[in-house]
Amino acid sequence: MIGSATDIQVLEESVLRSIRRLMRAVDLYSRQLRAACDLTGPQLACLRQIGVGGPMTLSDLAARVSLSPATVSGILDRLEAKAMVSRERQADDKRRVFASLTREGRAAVRRAPPPVREQFSRQFRALSGRKQAELERALRDIVAMMEAQEVDVSPFLASPAELPGASRT
């Protein structure tokens, strides 16, 4: 039975070590992504979404990857500088600019390691419903303890088909 201050301290350290391992895993994925295709997680999320949804406006892309239009604008600037994205004004409405993948952008998406979410999802789905619910509650509690409820990680964890607004066809 857990109850002594020492037992609680041991558990606390174990939980904190696990959190550090998770953070390190995300960091390693980011490094792997940078090495494989010189991209950040949000850049890859944008490329994947354009790849799934086809050419789209900055505001559509921002909504689909759950980032602000200003953030996506900067991401598109960097991707355009790397020749991974091209932007083109719509012929009948010059105010609308569409971002499209270039050949280099499509190649980068193919070279990129699979999203962190894919391995997690496979293993999570193998758990019982009860275990899934226990994990969700425990992690929700940890997020609250760390006051991280407002941190948006959707572009880092989502596969392109699961990003908000993704085409289901």
Protein Blocks (a to p, Z undefined) as FASTA:
>chain_A
ZZbfklmmmmmmmmmmmmmmmmmmmmmmmmmmmmmnopafklmmmmmmmmmnopadfklm
mmmnopafklmmmmmmmmmmnopaccdddfklmkbccddddfklmmmmmmpccdfklmmm
mmmmmpcfklmmmmmmmmmmmmmmnopmlpcfklmmpcfklpghiafZZ
